[in-house]
Structure formats: C-alpha cells, structure tokens
C-alpha cells in the first residue's frame, strides 16, 4: 500500500524507525498503545490487549489518536508530539512521521471543539500540514483488526 511518508518502496528499517518514534512520542501517556514493526506495516496493541494492523503512517496515527479522544488525553498527546518536533531538526523520517501525527491530532482537536454536525472527513483527506478542519477522532472508519 502506498504511503506518502515512506514512499513506494518501504523497508523493515523504516517501519522500525516509525514504530520507535510513535512509542517515544506516546511514552508516559496513560493508556498509550505499543507499536511493533512488521514487514508490511505496524501492529498497534492497546492497553486492553486489542490489536490493530496499520498499513500506513496515517492509519497508525489515526488509530493512536482514537485512543486519546478525551480532551485532556488528546491535549497531552499533542504536547508530546510538539516536544518531539521541537527536539528534532525537522528533517528525516521521524520528523515526517510526527508531522503526520501532529496534523491528524490537531484536526481531531479542532473538530472535537466544533459542533457535532461538522462534516466528516476521512483520514485519507487530511493534509500533512494542519488546515484547521479535519477528522473527528471518534468518527474515523475502522481499520482491519487482527
């Protein structure tokens, strides 16, 4: 599956870097999922033991954000993402992966603060840079569970 962050040809090393990045960003957050790299994507394991297979970086962050739908939890995730971004040089795979997560989290936060009748936007329609409108974390379509 094509991934705008990783490109057409993906490697296990890239998947390992993204998994480590997401685990680092989410580290210390209550109920944070654990991400394991696979050759064709990532396995996201939640605190309840449920697992989810994600094929793109965007799917991975969407699933992570779904676990942080409450205001303070989502705010804490965004703070962790911002701290990671501030500590990076803005280049490289970890920075690109966190950029996608920041855009999705900001969009979820923006929609969460709007009315319930806000238009629904699917994860594939979210730009890498925050646009001020985006998906509501609890309205994302379900991904294939394993």
DSSP file (Angstrom, degrees, kcal/mol; ACC not computed):
  #  RESIDUE AA STRUCTURE BP1 BP2  ACC     N-H-->O    O-->H-N    N-H-->O    O-->H-N    TCO  KAPPA ALPHA  PHI   PSI    X-CA   Y-CA   Z-CA
    1    1 A X              0   0    0      0, 0.0     2,-0.0     0, 0.0     0, 0.0   0.000 360.0 360.0 360.0 130.5    0.0    0.0    0.0
    2    2 A X        -     0   0    0     54,-0.1     2,-0.4     2,-0.0     6,-0.2  -0.337 360.0-163.8 -64.1 142.8    1.5    3.4   -0.9
    3    3 A X  B  >  -A    7   0A   0      4,-0.9     4,-3.1     1,-0.1     6,-0.1  -0.985  17.3-149.8-131.2 120.9    2.5    5.6    2.0
    4    4 A X  T  4 S+     0   0    0     -2,-0.4    -1,-0.1     1,-0.2     4,-0.1   0.769 100.1  46.8 -61.8 -24.7    3.1    9.3    1.5
    5    5 A X  T  4 S+     0   0    0      2,-0.1    -1,-0.2     1,-0.1    92,-0.1   0.893 123.5  29.5 -82.2 -42.3    5.6    9.3    4.4
    6    6 A X  T  4 S-     0   0    0      1,-0.2     3,-0.2     2,-0.0    -2,-0.2   0.670 101.2-138.3 -94.7 -19.3    7.6    6.2    3.4
    7    7 A X  B  <  -A    3   0A   0     -4,-3.1    -4,-0.9     1,-0.2    -1,-0.2  -0.395  42.3 -51.0  89.4-171.1    7.2    6.3   -0.4
    8    8 A X  S    S+     0   0    0     -6,-0.2     2,-0.6     1,-0.1    -1,-0.2   0.868 125.2  54.1 -74.9 -37.2    6.5    3.5   -2.8
    9    9 A X  S    S-     0   0    0     -3,-0.2     2,-0.3    -6,-0.1    -1,-0.1  -0.887  73.9-173.1-104.1 118.1    9.3    1.2   -1.6
   10   10 A X        -     0   0    0     -2,-0.6     2,-0.3    29,-0.1    -3,-0.1  -0.841   5.4-159.0-113.6 147.7    9.2    0.5    2.1
   11   11 A X     >  -     0   0    0     -2,-0.3     4,-1.9     1,-0.1     5,-0.1  -0.835  31.0-118.3-121.8 160.8   11.7   -1.3    4.3
   12   12 A X  H  > S+     0   0    0     -2,-0.3     4,-2.6     1,-0.2     5,-0.2   0.864 115.9  59.6 -62.4 -35.3   11.5   -3.0    7.7
   13   13 A X  H  > S+     0   0    0      2,-0.2     4,-2.2     1,-0.2    -1,-0.2   0.920 104.6  48.8 -60.3 -43.6   14.1   -0.5    8.9
   14   14 A X  H  > S+     0   0    0      1,-0.2     4,-2.4     2,-0.2    -1,-0.2   0.916 111.0  50.5 -61.2 -42.6   11.7    2.4    8.0
   15   15 A X  H  X S+     0   0    0     -4,-1.9     4,-2.5     1,-0.2    -2,-0.2   0.892 109.5  51.1 -63.6 -39.1    8.9    0.6    9.9
   16   16 A X  H  X S+     0   0    0     -4,-2.6     4,-2.5     2,-0.2    -1,-0.2   0.907 109.9  49.7 -63.5 -41.7   11.1    0.1   12.9
   17   17 A X  H  X S+     0   0    0     -4,-2.2     4,-2.2     2,-0.2    -2,-0.2   0.913 112.4  46.8 -63.9 -43.5   12.0    3.8   12.9
   18   18 A X  H  X S+     0   0    0     -4,-2.4     4,-2.7     2,-0.2     5,-0.2   0.920 112.4  50.2 -65.6 -43.1    8.3    4.8   12.7
   19   19 A X  H  X S+     0   0    0     -4,-2.5     4,-2.5     1,-0.2    16,-0.2   0.929 112.3  47.2 -60.9 -45.3    7.4    2.3   15.5
   20   20 A X  H  X S+     0   0    0     -4,-2.5     4,-2.3     2,-0.2    -1,-0.2   0.892 111.9  51.3 -62.9 -39.8   10.1    3.7   17.7
   21   21 A X  H  X S+     0   0    0     -4,-2.2     4,-2.7     2,-0.2    -2,-0.2   0.942 112.0  44.7 -63.4 -48.8    9.1    7.2   17.0
   22   22 A X  H  X S+     0   0    0     -4,-2.7     4,-2.5     1,-0.2    -2,-0.2   0.915 113.9  50.2 -64.0 -42.6    5.4    6.7   17.9
   23   23 A X  H  X S+     0   0    0     -4,-2.5     4,-0.8    -5,-0.2    -1,-0.2   0.882 112.0  48.5 -62.8 -37.7    6.4    4.7   21.0
   24   24 A X  H  < S+     0   0    0     -4,-2.3     3,-0.4    -5,-0.2    -2,-0.2   0.930 112.4  47.4 -66.7 -46.1    8.7    7.5   22.1
   25   25 A X  H  < S+     0   0    0     -4,-2.7    -2,-0.2     1,-0.2    -1,-0.2   0.899 117.8  41.9 -62.2 -41.0    6.1   10.2   21.5
   26   26 A X  H >< S+     0   0    0     -4,-2.5     3,-2.1    -5,-0.2    -1,-0.2   0.562  86.4 124.4 -85.1  -8.5    3.4    8.3   23.3
   27   27 A X  T 3< S+     0   0    0     -4,-0.8     3,-0.1    -3,-0.4    -3,-0.1  -0.258  76.1  16.5 -56.7 133.6    5.7    7.2   26.1
   28   28 A X  T 3  S+     0   0    0      1,-0.3     2,-0.4     4,-0.1    -1,-0.3   0.308  92.2 124.4  87.5  -9.1    4.4    8.2   29.6
   29   29 A X  S X  S-     0   0    0     -3,-2.1     3,-1.8     1,-0.1    -1,-0.3  -0.704  70.4-109.1 -84.5 133.8    0.9    8.8   28.4
   30   30 A X  T 3  S+     0   0    0     -2,-0.4    -1,-0.1     1,-0.3    -3,-0.0  -0.391 102.3  10.4 -61.8 132.8   -1.7    6.8   30.4
   31   31 A X  T 3  S+     0   0    0      1,-0.2    16,-0.4    -2,-0.1    -1,-0.3   0.651  88.2 166.9  75.4  15.7   -3.3    4.1   28.2
   32   32 A X    <   -     0   0    0     -3,-1.8    -1,-0.2    -6,-0.2    -4,-0.1  -0.384  32.1-125.9 -65.9 137.9   -0.7    4.6   25.4
   33   33 A X        -     0   0    0     31,-0.1     2,-0.4    13,-0.1    13,-0.2  -0.327  15.8-124.7 -76.2 165.3   -0.6    1.8   22.8
   34   34 A X  E     -B   45   0B   0     11,-2.5    11,-2.9    -2,-0.1     2,-0.5  -0.938  19.9-150.5-111.8 137.1    2.5   -0.1   21.9
   35   35 A X  E     -B   44   0B   0     -2,-0.4     2,-0.4   -16,-0.2     9,-0.2  -0.916  10.0-170.7-112.5 130.7    3.6   -0.2   18.3
   36   36 A X  E     -B   43   0B   0      7,-2.3     7,-2.7    -2,-0.5     2,-0.3  -0.965  23.2-124.0-118.4 137.1    5.5   -3.1   16.8
   37   37 A X  E     -B   42   0B   0     -2,-0.4     2,-0.3     5,-0.2     5,-0.2  -0.585  27.7-175.9 -80.9 139.2    7.0   -3.0   13.3
   38   38 A X  E >   -B   41   0B   0      3,-2.9     3,-0.7    -2,-0.3   -23,-0.1  -0.809  40.7-106.5-122.6 167.6    6.1   -5.6   10.7
   39   39 A X  T 3  S+     0   0    0     -2,-0.3   -24,-0.1     1,-0.2   -29,-0.1   0.784 120.6  31.5 -67.4 -24.9    7.4   -6.1    7.3
   40   40 A X  T 3  S-     0   0    0    -28,-0.0     2,-0.3   -25,-0.0    -1,-0.2   0.211 133.5 -46.1-118.3  14.6    4.2   -4.8    5.7
   41   41 A X  E <  S-B   38   0B   0     -3,-0.7    -3,-2.9     2,-0.0     2,-0.3  -0.974  74.6 -56.0 160.1-143.9    3.0   -2.3    8.4
   42   42 A X  E     -BC  37  54B   0     12,-2.6    12,-2.9    -2,-0.3     2,-0.6  -0.979  26.5-139.5-138.6 148.1    2.6   -2.0   12.1
   43   43 A X  E     -BC  36  53B   0     -7,-2.7    -7,-2.3    -2,-0.3     2,-0.6  -0.954  20.2-160.2-108.1 117.6    0.8   -3.8   14.9
   44   44 A X  E     -BC  35  52B   0      8,-3.1     8,-2.1    -2,-0.6     2,-0.5  -0.874   5.1-166.4-101.2 121.9   -0.8   -1.5   17.4
   45   45 A X  E     -BC  34  51B   0    -11,-2.9   -11,-2.5    -2,-0.6     6,-0.2  -0.945   7.1-152.5-113.6 123.5   -1.6   -3.1   20.7
   46   46 A X    >   -     0   0    0      4,-2.7     3,-1.7    -2,-0.5   -14,-0.1  -0.339  33.3 -99.1 -86.9 171.5   -3.9   -1.2   23.1
   47   47 A X  T 3  S+     0   0    0    -16,-0.4    -1,-0.1     1,-0.3   -15,-0.1   0.749 122.4  58.0 -63.3 -23.9   -3.9   -1.5   26.9
   48   48 A X  T 3  S-     0   0    0    -17,-0.1    -1,-0.3     2,-0.1     3,-0.1   0.546 120.6-107.0 -82.8  -6.6   -6.9   -3.8   26.7
   49   49 A X  S <  S+     0   0    0     -3,-1.7    -2,-0.1     1,-0.4     2,-0.1   0.309  73.5 140.3  98.4  -8.4   -4.9   -6.3   24.6
   50   50 A X        -     0   0    0     -5,-0.1    -4,-2.7     1,-0.0    -1,-0.4  -0.433  37.8-152.1 -68.1 143.4   -6.8   -5.5   21.4
   51   51 A X  E     -C   45   0B   0     -6,-0.2    95,-0.9    -2,-0.1     2,-0.4  -0.891  11.3-168.3-120.5 150.4   -4.5   -5.4   18.3
   52   52 A X  E     -CD  44 145B   0     -8,-2.1    -8,-3.1    -2,-0.3     2,-0.5  -0.999  16.4-138.7-139.8 131.9   -4.9   -3.5   15.1
   53   53 A X  E     -C   43   0B   0     91,-1.4     2,-0.4    -2,-0.4   -10,-0.2  -0.813  21.3-169.1 -92.3 125.3   -2.9   -3.8   11.9
   54   54 A X  E     -C   42   0B   0    -12,-2.9   -12,-2.6    -2,-0.5     3,-0.0  -0.955  13.9-172.2-117.7 134.0   -2.0   -0.5   10.3
   55   55 A X        +     0   0    0     -2,-0.4     2,-0.3   -14,-0.2    -1,-0.1   0.668  69.1  36.8 -99.7 -20.5   -0.6   -0.3    6.7
   56   56 A X  S  > S-     0   0    0      1,-0.1     4,-2.2   -14,-0.1     5,-0.1  -0.878  80.2-114.8-130.0 162.6    0.4    3.4    6.5
   57   57 A X  H  > S+     0   0    0     -2,-0.3     4,-2.6     1,-0.2     5,-0.2   0.886 118.6  54.2 -61.6 -38.8    1.8    6.0    8.9
   58   58 A X  H  > S+     0   0    0      1,-0.2     4,-2.4     2,-0.2    -1,-0.2   0.914 108.2  48.0 -63.4 -43.5   -1.5    7.9    8.6
   59   59 A X  H  > S+     0   0    0      2,-0.2     4,-2.3     1,-0.2    -1,-0.2   0.903 111.1  52.7 -62.0 -40.3   -3.5    4.8    9.6
   60   60 A X  H  X S+     0   0    0     -4,-2.2     4,-2.2     2,-0.2    -2,-0.2   0.951 112.3  42.4 -61.5 -51.1   -1.2    4.3   12.5
   61   61 A X  H  X S+     0   0    0     -4,-2.6     4,-3.0     1,-0.2     5,-0.2   0.877 111.5  56.4 -65.3 -36.6   -1.6    7.8   13.9
   62   62 A X  H  X S+     0   0    0     -4,-2.4     4,-1.9    -5,-0.2    -1,-0.2   0.924 109.6  45.9 -59.5 -44.1   -5.3    7.7   13.3
   63   63 A X  H  X S+     0   0    0     -4,-2.3     4,-0.9     2,-0.2    -1,-0.2   0.893 112.7  50.0 -66.6 -40.0   -5.5    4.6   15.4
   64   64 A X  H >< S+     0   0    0     -4,-2.2     3,-1.0     1,-0.2     4,-0.4   0.937 110.5  49.9 -62.7 -46.3   -3.3    6.1   18.1
   65   65 A X  H >< S+     0   0    0     -4,-3.0     3,-1.8     1,-0.3    -1,-0.2   0.852 100.8  63.7 -63.2 -35.2   -5.5    9.3   18.2
   66   66 A X  H >< S+     0   0    0     -4,-1.9     3,-0.7     1,-0.3    -1,-0.3   0.819  99.4  55.3 -58.5 -29.6   -8.6    7.2   18.5
   67   67 A X  T << S+     0   0    0     -3,-1.0    -1,-0.3    -4,-0.9    -2,-0.2   0.610 107.7  49.7 -77.6 -11.5   -7.3    6.0   21.9
   68   68 A X  T <   +     0   0    0     -3,-1.8    -1,-0.2    -4,-0.4    -2,-0.1  -0.304  67.2 133.2-120.4  47.0   -6.9    9.6   23.1
   69   69 A X    <   +     0   0    0     -3,-0.7    -1,-0.1     4,-0.1    69,-0.1   0.755  45.0  93.7 -74.4 -24.1  -10.3   11.0   22.2
   70   70 A X  S  > S-     0   0    0     -3,-0.2     4,-2.9     1,-0.1     5,-0.3  -0.420  86.2-116.2 -70.2 146.4  -10.9   12.7   25.6
   71   71 A X  H  > S+     0   0    0      1,-0.2     4,-2.6     2,-0.2     5,-0.2   0.904 110.5  41.6 -49.0 -58.9   -9.8   16.4   25.7
   72   72 A X  H  > S+     0   0    0      1,-0.2     4,-2.2     2,-0.2    -1,-0.2   0.872 116.3  50.3 -63.6 -35.7   -7.0   16.2   28.3
   73   73 A X  H  > S+     0   0    0      2,-0.2     4,-2.1     1,-0.2    -1,-0.2   0.930 113.0  45.0 -66.9 -44.6   -5.6   13.0   26.8
   74   74 A X  H  X S+     0   0    0     -4,-2.9     4,-2.5     1,-0.2    -2,-0.2   0.892 111.9  53.2 -66.1 -39.2   -5.6   14.4   23.3
   75   75 A X  H  X S+     0   0    0     -4,-2.6     4,-2.3    -5,-0.3    -1,-0.2   0.907 108.7  49.9 -60.7 -41.7   -4.0   17.6   24.6
   76   76 A X  H  X S+     0   0    0     -4,-2.2     4,-2.2     2,-0.2    -2,-0.2   0.895 109.7  50.8 -65.2 -40.3   -1.3   15.6   26.3
   77   77 A X  H  X S+     0   0    0     -4,-2.1     4,-2.5     2,-0.2    -2,-0.2   0.925 110.2  49.5 -61.9 -44.3   -0.6   13.6   23.1
   78   78 A X  H  X S+     0   0    0     -4,-2.5     4,-2.6     1,-0.2    -2,-0.2   0.897 109.4  52.1 -62.7 -40.3   -0.3   16.9   21.1
   79   79 A X  H  X S+     0   0    0     -4,-2.3     4,-2.4     2,-0.2    -1,-0.2   0.915 110.1  48.7 -61.4 -42.6    2.1   18.3   23.8
   80   80 A X  H  X S+     0   0    0     -4,-2.2     4,-2.2     2,-0.2    -2,-0.2   0.902 111.6  49.7 -64.1 -41.0    4.2   15.2   23.4
   81   81 A X  H  X S+     0   0    0     -4,-2.5     4,-2.6     2,-0.2    -2,-0.2   0.920 111.7  48.4 -63.4 -43.3    4.2   15.5   19.6
   82   82 A X  H  X S+     0   0    0     -4,-2.6     4,-2.5     2,-0.2    -2,-0.2   0.897 110.6  50.9 -64.6 -40.5    5.2   19.2   19.9
   83   83 A X  H  X S+     0   0    0     -4,-2.4     4,-1.5     2,-0.2    -1,-0.2   0.901 111.5  48.2 -64.0 -40.3    8.0   18.4   22.3
   84   84 A X  H  X S+     0   0    0     -4,-2.2     4,-0.6     1,-0.2    -2,-0.2   0.935 112.5  48.3 -64.2 -45.5    9.3   15.7   20.0
   85   85 A X  H >< S+     0   0    0     -4,-2.6     3,-0.8     1,-0.2    -2,-0.2   0.881 109.6  52.6 -63.4 -38.0    9.1   18.0   17.0
   86   86 A X  H 3< S+     0   0    0     -4,-2.5    -1,-0.2     1,-0.2    -2,-0.2   0.820 109.2  50.6 -67.2 -30.2   10.9   20.8   18.9
   87   87 A X  H 3< S+     0   0    0     -4,-1.5    -1,-0.2    -3,-0.2    -2,-0.2   0.531 102.1  75.2 -85.8  -6.2   13.7   18.4   19.8
   88   88 A X  S << S-     0   0    0     -3,-0.8    -3,-0.0    -4,-0.6     0, 0.0  -0.582  85.6-120.7-101.7 167.8   14.2   17.2   16.2
   89   89 A X        -     0   0    0      2,-0.3     3,-0.1    -2,-0.2    -4,-0.1   0.433  49.9-112.9 -86.0   2.0   15.9   19.0   13.3
   90   90 A X  S    S+     0   0    0      1,-0.3     2,-0.3    -5,-0.2    -5,-0.0   0.467  87.0  94.5  82.9   0.4   12.7   18.9   11.3
   91   91 A X     >  +     0   0    0      4,-0.0     4,-0.5     5,-0.0    -1,-0.3  -0.805  57.7  42.0-120.6 163.4   14.2   16.5    8.7
   92   92 A X  H  > S-     0   0    0     -2,-0.3     4,-2.1     1,-0.2     5,-0.2  -0.118  95.3 -60.4  92.5 171.3   14.3   12.8    8.4
   93   93 A X  H  > S+     0   0    0      1,-0.2     4,-2.8     2,-0.2     5,-0.2   0.894 128.1  53.3 -62.1 -45.7   11.7   10.0    8.8
   94   94 A X  H  > S+     0   0    0      1,-0.2     4,-2.4     2,-0.2    -1,-0.2   0.923 111.2  47.4 -58.5 -41.8   10.9   10.6   12.5
   95   95 A X  H  X S+     0   0    0     -4,-0.5     4,-2.0     2,-0.2    -1,-0.2   0.907 113.1  48.2 -65.1 -41.3   10.1   14.2   11.8
   96   96 A X  H  X S+     0   0    0     -4,-2.1     4,-1.7     2,-0.2    -2,-0.2   0.908 112.0  49.9 -65.0 -40.8    8.0   13.4    8.8
   97   97 A X  H  X S+     0   0    0     -4,-2.8     4,-1.8     1,-0.2    -2,-0.2   0.915 112.6  46.1 -64.6 -43.0    6.1   10.7   10.8
   98   98 A X  H  X S+     0   0    0     -4,-2.4     4,-2.9    -5,-0.2    -1,-0.2   0.843 106.2  60.6 -69.2 -32.6    5.4   13.1   13.7
   99   99 A X  H  X S+     0   0    0     -4,-2.0     4,-2.1     2,-0.2    -1,-0.2   0.909 105.3  47.8 -59.8 -42.3    4.3   15.8   11.3
  100  100 A X  H  X S+     0   0    0     -4,-1.7     4,-2.4     2,-0.2    -1,-0.2   0.933 112.7  48.9 -63.4 -45.4    1.5   13.5   10.1
  101  101 A X  H  X S+     0   0    0     -4,-1.8     4,-2.6     1,-0.2     5,-0.2   0.889 110.1  51.1 -61.9 -40.0    0.5   12.7   13.7
  102  102 A X  H  X S+     0   0    0     -4,-2.9     4,-2.6     2,-0.2     5,-0.2   0.908 110.3  49.1 -64.5 -41.8    0.5   16.4   14.6
  103  103 A X  H  X S+     0   0    0     -4,-2.1     4,-2.1    25,-0.3    -2,-0.2   0.922 114.1  45.0 -64.2 -43.9   -1.7   17.3   11.7
  104  104 A X  H  X S+     0   0    0     -4,-2.4     4,-2.5     2,-0.2    -2,-0.2   0.906 114.7  47.7 -67.8 -41.4   -4.2   14.5   12.4
  105  105 A X  H  X S+     0   0    0     -4,-2.6     4,-2.6     2,-0.2    -2,-0.2   0.911 112.7  48.8 -66.9 -41.8   -4.2   15.3   16.2
  106  106 A X  H  X S+     0   0    0     -4,-2.6     4,-2.6    -5,-0.2    -1,-0.2   0.902 112.4  48.9 -63.8 -40.0   -4.7   19.0   15.6
  107  107 A X  H  X S+     0   0    0     -4,-2.1     4,-2.4    -5,-0.2    27,-0.4   0.911 111.8  48.5 -65.9 -41.6   -7.5   18.2   13.1
  108  108 A X  H  X S+     0   0    0     -4,-2.5     4,-2.2     1,-0.2    -2,-0.2   0.900 112.8  48.9 -63.9 -40.1   -9.2   15.9   15.6
  109  109 A X  H  X S+     0   0    0     -4,-2.6     4,-1.3     2,-0.2    -2,-0.2   0.908 111.3  49.5 -65.2 -42.7   -8.9   18.5   18.3
  110  110 A X  H  < S+     0   0    0     -4,-2.6     4,-0.4     1,-0.2     3,-0.3   0.918 114.4  43.8 -63.7 -44.3  -10.3   21.2   16.0
  111  111 A X  H >< S+     0   0    0     -4,-2.4     3,-1.1    24,-0.3    -1,-0.2   0.865 108.7  58.7 -70.0 -35.4  -13.3   19.1   15.1
  112  112 A X  H 3< S+     0   0    0     -4,-2.2    -1,-0.2     1,-0.3    -2,-0.2   0.798 105.6  49.7 -63.7 -27.7  -13.8   18.0   18.6
  113  113 A X  T 3< S+     0   0    0     -4,-1.3    -1,-0.3    -3,-0.3    -2,-0.2   0.535 103.2  77.5 -88.6  -6.1  -14.2   21.6   19.7
  114  114 A X  S <  S-     0   0    0     -3,-1.1    -3,-0.0    -4,-0.4     4,-0.0  -0.332  97.7 -70.0 -92.4 179.6  -16.8   22.2   16.9
  115  115 A X    >   -     0   0    0      1,-0.1     3,-1.2    -2,-0.1    -1,-0.2  -0.212  43.4-112.7 -65.0 160.4  -20.4   21.3   16.8
  116  116 A X  T 3  S+     0   0    0      1,-0.3    -1,-0.1    -3,-0.1    -2,-0.0   0.694 112.7  64.5 -68.6 -19.8  -21.4   17.6   16.4
  117  117 A X  T 3  S+     0   0    0      2,-0.0    -1,-0.3     3,-0.0     3,-0.1   0.202  72.1 133.0 -91.8  18.0  -22.9   18.3   12.9
  118  118 A X  S <  S-     0   0    0     -3,-1.2    18,-0.1    -7,-0.2     2,-0.0  -0.366  70.1 -91.8 -64.1 147.4  -19.4   19.2   11.5
  119  119 A X        -     0   0    0      1,-0.1     2,-0.3    16,-0.0    15,-0.1  -0.341  40.5-120.8 -64.4 140.9  -18.7   17.5    8.2
  120  120 A X        -     0   0    0     -3,-0.1     2,-0.4    15,-0.1    15,-0.1  -0.654  26.1-165.7 -84.1 136.0  -16.9   14.2    8.5
  121  121 A X        -     0   0    0     -2,-0.3    15,-0.2    13,-0.1    18,-0.1  -0.985  16.6-130.0-123.4 131.3  -13.5   13.9    6.7
  122  122 A X    >   -     0   0    0     -2,-0.4     3,-2.0     1,-0.1     4,-0.2  -0.404  27.7-108.3 -77.9 158.1  -11.9   10.5    6.2
  123  123 A X  G >  S+     0   0    0      1,-0.3     3,-1.5     2,-0.2    -1,-0.1   0.813 116.2  62.7 -56.4 -32.6   -8.2   10.0    7.2
  124  124 A X  G 3  S+     0   0    0      1,-0.3    -1,-0.3   -65,-0.0   -65,-0.0   0.626  98.1  57.8 -69.1 -12.2   -7.1   10.0    3.5
  125  125 A X  G <  S+     0   0    0     -3,-2.0     2,-0.5     2,-0.1    -1,-0.3   0.420  79.9 105.9 -97.9   1.1   -8.3   13.5    3.1
  126  126 A X    <   -     0   0    0     -3,-1.5   -22,-0.1    -4,-0.2     8,-0.1  -0.702  65.6-136.7 -86.2 127.6   -6.1   15.1    5.8
  127  127 A X        -     0   0    0     -2,-0.5     4,-0.1     2,-0.2    -2,-0.1  -0.338  21.2-113.6 -75.9 162.5   -3.2   17.1    4.5
  128  128 A X  S    S+     0   0    0      2,-0.1     2,-0.4   -25,-0.1   -25,-0.3   0.815 104.4  58.5 -67.5 -29.7    0.2   16.8    6.1
  129  129 A X  S    S-     0   0    0    -26,-0.1    -2,-0.2   -27,-0.1   -29,-0.0  -0.818 103.8 -98.9 -99.4 141.8    0.0   20.3    7.4
  130  130 A X        -     0   0    0     -2,-0.4    -2,-0.1     1,-0.1     4,-0.1  -0.336  36.1-177.2 -60.4 135.7   -2.9   21.4    9.7
  131  131 A X        -     0   0    0      2,-0.3    -1,-0.1   -28,-0.2     3,-0.1   0.443  47.8-107.0-113.1  -4.4   -5.6   23.1    7.7
  132  132 A X  S    S+     0   0    0      1,-0.1     2,-0.4     0, 0.0    -2,-0.1   0.296  98.8  69.3  93.9 -10.7   -8.0   24.0   10.5
  133  133 A X        +     0   0    0    -23,-0.0    -2,-0.3   -22,-0.0     2,-0.3  -0.999  59.9 122.1-138.7 140.9  -10.5   21.3    9.5
  134  134 A X        -     0   0    0    -27,-0.4   -13,-0.1    -2,-0.4     2,-0.1  -0.935  53.3 -36.0-173.1-165.7  -10.2   17.6    9.8
  135  135 A X        -     0   0    0     -2,-0.3     2,-0.5   -15,-0.1   -24,-0.3  -0.336  44.9-124.9 -77.2 151.6  -11.5   14.3   11.1
  136  136 A X    >   -     0   0    0    -15,-0.2     3,-2.5   -25,-0.1     4,-0.5  -0.844  25.2-130.4 -89.3 129.6  -13.0   13.8   14.5
  137  137 A X  G >  S+     0   0    0     -2,-0.5     3,-0.8     1,-0.3    -1,-0.1   0.816 105.7  49.8 -56.2 -34.9  -11.0   11.0   16.1
  138  138 A X  G 3  S+     0   0    0      1,-0.2    -1,-0.3   -30,-0.1   -72,-0.0   0.459 105.7  58.6 -85.9   2.5  -14.1    9.0   17.1
  139  139 A X  G <  S+     0   0    0     -3,-2.5    -1,-0.2   -18,-0.1    -2,-0.2   0.403  74.2 121.4-106.8   0.6  -15.6    9.2   13.5
  140  140 A X  S <  S-     0   0    0     -3,-0.8   -18,-0.1    -4,-0.5     3,-0.1  -0.346  72.8-106.0 -63.0 143.2  -12.6    7.6   11.7
  141  141 A X        -     0   0    0      1,-0.1    -1,-0.1    -2,-0.0   -18,-0.1  -0.414  44.2 -97.9 -67.0 148.3  -13.6    4.5    9.8
  142  142 A X        -     0   0    0     -3,-0.1     2,-0.2    -2,-0.1    -1,-0.1  -0.344  35.1-139.5 -67.9 147.6  -12.5    1.3   11.5
  143  143 A X        -     0   0    0      1,-0.1     2,-0.2    -3,-0.1   -89,-0.1  -0.620  38.1 -76.1 -99.5 165.2   -9.3   -0.4   10.3
  144  144 A X        -     0   0    0     -2,-0.2   -91,-1.4   -91,-0.2     2,-0.3  -0.430  50.9-148.2 -63.5 125.5   -8.8   -4.1    9.8
  145  145 A X  B      D   52   0B   0     -2,-0.2   -93,-0.2   -93,-0.2    -1,-0.1  -0.722 360.0 360.0 -97.2 148.4   -8.3   -5.7   13.2
  146  146 A X              0   0    0    -95,-0.9   -94,-0.2    -2,-0.3    -1,-0.1   0.391 360.0 360.0-109.8 360.0   -6.1   -8.7   13.8
